[in-house]
Amino acid sequence: MVDASPITAVLGPTNTGKTHRAIERMLAHDSGMIGLPLRLLAREVYDRVTTRVGEARVALVTGEEKRVPRRPDYWVCTVEAMPIDLEVDFLAIDEIQLAAHDQRGHVFTERLLLSRGRRETWFLGADTMRPLMAELVPTAKLVQHPRLSRLASAGAGKLSRLPPRSAVVAFSTPQVYEIAERLRAQRGGAAVVLGALSPRTRNAQVALFQSGEVDYLVATDAIGMGLNLDVRHVAFAALRKFDGRAVRDLDPAELAQIAGRAGRHLADGTFGTVAPLSLPDGVAAAIEAHRFPPVRRLLWRNSELDWSSIDALLASLRERPRSRSLKLVDDAEDTAALMRLAEDPEVRARARGREAVALLWEVCRIPDFRKLLFESHVALLAEIYGQLSGPGAALDTDWMAARVAEIDDVGGDIDTLITRIASIRTWTYISNHGRWVRDAAAWQDRTRAIEDRLSDALHERLVQRFVERGGGARASPGARAVARGGQRRAEAEPEPVDPGHPFARIAALRALLAPGPAAPAPEDDRARWVEAIVGAPHERFSVDAAGRIAHGERPLGQLARGPTLLLPDVRLAELDDLGAGARSRVLRRLVAFARDLVEELLAPLRSPEVRALPGAARGIVYQLEQGLGTAAARDAEEQIAELAPEDRALLKAHGIEVGERVLYVQPLLRRGALERRLALCAAWFGRGRVPACPAPGAVSVPVARGVDPKAYAAIGYPVFGTRALRADVAERVHRALASGEPAARLSSWMGCSAREAPRVAASLLG
């Protein structure tokens, strides 16, 4: 592929701000897409981007979740789920060194070789990719940034003496459980993060750690790919892992990726091992210096597949790369499934013709989330293909309902719930292929709801097993606070509450303070209430003219002054009983709502037709945006003089009026828009410097002392003399005055007395 647009490879160790820089660069473009290695990380980046620009402009696409608004500008995806046929100005791929991964590498390599943004492309990853990047993408500009904090070796230490804010890393689920049990007994408890956890469970566990309710985290290498945690020390409890084929030693670069989770931004971090384990000679020094052998070969697979027959498809998948730096992936899961299904005579009979073969390949690419017997996975794929290639061309609703119903059970232990979550992920993935199921949206809602219920149950089991109950001397301050809260709750009402539950203190406060029907959620289900807030669509929230944000009847926050009038911040209200992690997530959602509020308000100025206008018209639109829909004509004289008749007509068709005295947007003078403009003004100017909300139908209001004149203009009532006139009325009166109409006769138009009218008229004509 010819690289027409600039390509930048940002390579270096962890905590150099690579992903942050890519997000900032993407948002500097009108459109963009970023591919990330994990759905957990994709959701984290989605949360960050929506906090900046709102959810109405951002799509989230993973194998199991698709949040695609009507007209997204930015796409946050897992690398495998990126809609590669979509053209965007900016494109980035994170953790590009995964192109060397045995199972997933070929997808990252394909993106490296073929995926480009129209205006700019970034690849982010480890410095070990530098030689191959220079060879395979010779036009790329190689950039490196220093690590923002120091990472130092702390050697080996006993588990009982680990410092607070430590993450202990193991590479098998039984070992994670065993370590978490020991930390519960010795230090009061630990949060647990496994790759098999759903985002909802992972977020709830991380919230325990981030809020300080527990001081320790036990995790697999699931924390190694960019998830931002307040970890100060990483301790390896093992140095070997099963990679899907064999148990092997982790190489120094892999250890460094995980160790780099210690110390974020400017805070230094340390790493080491759990005694008696120790790092091999030279590895600690290599991690500290960030020096590792370069990646030698990347995994590759032919992207130009032949759909004419199963055998032709298999042959095209076996085609070898031409570069010695690329290695054919020889054991990919989807190819193995295709080879097995190709042996089935019934499948071969159905897979005739390009469409049938392409469908078979699409079915083979359903991930094996369950990781049980491969034969079981292949049997499921054969059943799915048989139904999709049959007369109905869709899955049988009753059959699918029966399979899903088997999973919808919140009983059982931790491993049972993890297995069910893996199973429901399969059906969520399937339901996101709209052509495969009838009423796909309903199935997506159903499978997500089941995953949420399973996730909540799993979080409860993890807390019950790995966080000490009773608040003994060994418990962390947060764990003791949880226990104390549970005791207060028991005194407040007869219903018993488990004092070890992480939300017991919150429940106690809610029971004592909340007035029953206004309580946001049942006392024993605070975590679920937080998830409901985080996942609520835009229309579930409301904001009044004073900037108070509510969810239903429950007040949640207040718009506050942000970097600009168009970028308000949010201050949480009456949620002090939430832990820090939960507060952060609710605040993120409310800030995203505030961004959507601005986007929705200024929609007439941001339609594709208006955004495509040439320079002079775009200058007018920019000034209107900065004034929330109103601008003084004298401030845009140059742009108005250069405005072409056809551009003026297009602006008018979108409700944008270019007057002699005022530029304004007609739809933004309506009551609902007026209240939202007032809310934004209250946040920016301060509540004492904004006008009261004009009465319905008011054509003007008297100028009040102490109110900023810019605030009047920003709500659509620019100041002229002693009155603030509604923008359309100001233009109407100006035209009448210019034609010779006496000011005294226009007092009713201006909504003022005949005595006041001349002063207002003089200002209009001045």
Residue, then its C-alpha position, 0 to 999 in steps of 0.5 A: m500500500v502506498d503511504a500517502s499520509p504521514i505515519t508516526a511510530v511512537l515506540g518506547p517503554t510503558n508510562t511514556g504517555k503514548t496512548h494519551r498523545a494518540i488520543e489528543r492527536m485524534l481529537a485534533h482531527d475531525s474524525g478518527m479511529i483507535g484500535l486497542p488490544l483489549r475490550l477493557l482498555a477500549r472501554e477505558v479509552y472510550d470513557r476518556v474520549t466521551t468525557r472530552v467530546g460526549e457520547a454522541r460523537v464516539a462509537l465503541v466497537t468490540g467483538e461483544e459490544k457495539r455502541v454506535p451513535r447516529r453520526p460518530d466522528y471517533w471510533v474506539c475499537t478492539v483491533e480485531a473489531m475495527p471497521i477497516d473499510l471506514e475512512v477516517d482522518f486519523l488512525a492509530i493502533d496501540e500495542i503494535q508489538l502484539a504483531a508478534h503474538d502467536q494467535r493474534g499477531h496476524v491481525f496487528t500485522e495486517r493493520l500495520l501494513l494496510s490500515r491508514g488514516r486519510r491525513e495521519t496514522w500512528f502506531l504505538g508500542a514497545d521499542t522492540m519494534r523499531p527495526l521491523m518498523a523501519e523495514l516494513v514501514p520505511t516512511a514512518k517517522l520513529v518517535q520516542h518519549p522518555r518514561l514519565s517516572r522512574l521504575a526501579s527494582a526492589g528485589a524479592g520480598k515476603l508476601s506478608r511485607l508487601p507495601p500498600r498499593s501493590a499488585v501481585v502478578a501470577f499466571s494461573t487462576p489457582q495461583v491468583y486465588e491462593i495468593a488472594e486468600r493469603l492476602r486476606a488472611q495477612r493483610g485484610g483482603a485483595a481485589v482480583v483481576l483476571g482476563a476472564l472477568s467481564p468489564r463490569t466485574r473488573n471495574a467493580q474489583v478495580a474500584l475496591f482497589q482504587s478507592g482504598e477499600v483494599d490495598y492489594l491487587v492480585a492479577t494475571d498479565a491482564i493488567g499489562m496492556g495499558l490499564n491505568l491503576d494506582v499501583r506503586h509496586v508490582a511483585f511477580a509471584a511467577l515467571r512462567k505461563f501457559d500461552g495456549r500451547a505450552v508452559r514457557d518463561l516470560d521474556p524480559a520485555e513481557l515482564a517489563q510490560i507488566a512491571g511498568r504498571a507500577g508508578r503512573h504519570l510522575a509517580d515513581g514505581t518499583f517491581g520485584t518478586v515474591a520471595p523466595l522467587s527471584l528474577p534471572d540475572g540481568v533481567a532487573a537491570a534490563i527492565e530498569a533501563h528499558r533495553f530488550p532484544p528487538v522483535r525479529r519476525l511478525l505473524w502474518r496471514n494473507s488478507e486477500l482470501d479466495w471464497s470460490s470454495i472451501d479448499a480455495l479458501l484454505a489454500s489462500l490462508r496457507e499462502r506464505p509471506r514474501s518477506r523474511s521478517l514475516k511468518l505465516v500463522d500456522d495454528a490460528e483458532d479460526t483456521a483450525a475450526l475451518m479445517r475441522l469443519a471442512e471434514d464434515p460432509e454436511v458442511r461441505a455440501r452447504a458451503r458451495g458458492r462465494e457467499a456460502v464460503a464467506l459465511l462459513w469463514e465468518v462463523c469460524r471466526i466466532p471466538d472460543f471464549r469458553k476455552l473448553l474442549f475444541e471439539s465442543h466449540v467446533a460442534l457449536l460452530a457447525e450447528i450455527y452454520g447449519q442454521l444460518s445456511g438453511p432456508g431461514a438464513a437465521l438462528d432458530t429463536d427457540w434454540m438460541a433462547a434455550r441455550v441462553a437460558e441455561i446460562d442465566d443463573v447467578g448461583g454457583d461459585i467463582d469458577t462457575l460464574i466465570t464459565r457462564i460469563a465466557s459462555i454468554r460472551t459467545w451469544t453476545y458476539i453472535s447477537n452483534h451480527g445483525r443478519w444472524v438473529r431475528d430482532a438483534a437489538a433485543w438479543q443484544d440487550r438480553t445477553r448484556a443483561i445476563e452478563d451484567r447479572l453474572s458480573d454482579a454476582l461474580h463481584e459479590r463472590l470475589v468480595q466474599r472470598f477475598v476481602e476479610r469480614g469483621g474488620g480485624a486488626r489486619a484489615s486495611p483502613g478501607a476494609r475496617a471502614v466497610a465493617r464499621g459501616g455494616q455495624r451501623r447499618a445493622e443498628a439502623e434497621p433490623e434487616p441484617v447486612d454482611p459487614g464485609h460487603p464493600f458497599a455496606r457503609i454506603a448502604a448504611l448511610r443511604a438507609l439513614l439519609a435517603p427519603g425512601p422513594a427518592a433513593p437511587a437504588p435498593e440499599d443492598d445493590r449500590a454497585r448496580w445503581v452505579e452501573a445503571i448511571v454509568g450505562a444510562p443513555h443521554e435521554r435518561f438525564s436532565v438539566d435545568a436552567a441552573g445547571r443541576i443534573a438529575h437522573g429521573e428525580r435524583p439530583l446527581g451533579q451541577l455543571a461547573r466552569g470548565p476550560t471554555l464555555l463549550l467544555p463545562d465540568v461537573r461537580l458531583a452533588e450529595l454522593d459523598d458516601l460513594g467510594a473514590g472509584a465509583r465517584s470517578r465513574v459517575l463523574r465521567r458519565l456526567v461529564a460525557f452527558a455535559r459534552d453531549l448537551v453542548e453537541e445536541l444544543l449546537a447540532p444546527l451548526r454541526s451538521p455535515e452540510v454546514r461543516a463542509l462550508p468554505g472559509a467565510a461561512r465556517g468563520i461565521v459558524y465558529q463565532l456562533e458556536q463560541g457564543l452558544g448561537t449568537a454573535a455580533a455582526r460587527d465582529a464578523e464583518e470580513q466573513i459576511a462580506e466574503l459570504a457567497p449567496e449560495d452559502r448564505a442560502l444554505l446557512k438560512a436553510h439550517g436556521i442560521e440567520v446572518g443579520e445586519r446587527v446580530l447573527y443567530v440560530q433560530p432554533l436556539l431561541r426556543r424555550g428548551a434551548l434557552e434553558r440549556r444555554l442558561a445552564l451553560c452560562a451559569a457554569w461559565f459566568g457564575r450564577g450571580r452573573v447570569p440573567a434570570c430565565p426570560a418568561p415564555g414569549a418574552v421579546s426582551v428583558p431589562v438589563a440587570r445590574g451585575v449580569d455580564p452582558k456576554a451572558y445575555a448574548a449567550i442566551g440569545y438576548p444581546v444587550f442594546g441600551t437598557r434592554a436585552l432583546r431577543a436576537d430575532v426581535a433585535e433584527r426585526v426592529h433594526r430593519a424597521l428603524a433603518s426604513g425610517e419607522p419612529a422608535a416610539r411606534l416600535s416600543s411594543w415590538m421591543g417589549c419596553s415603554a415608549r419612554e425607554a424605546p429611543r434609548v434602545a433604538a439608538s443603541l441598535l442603530g449605533 
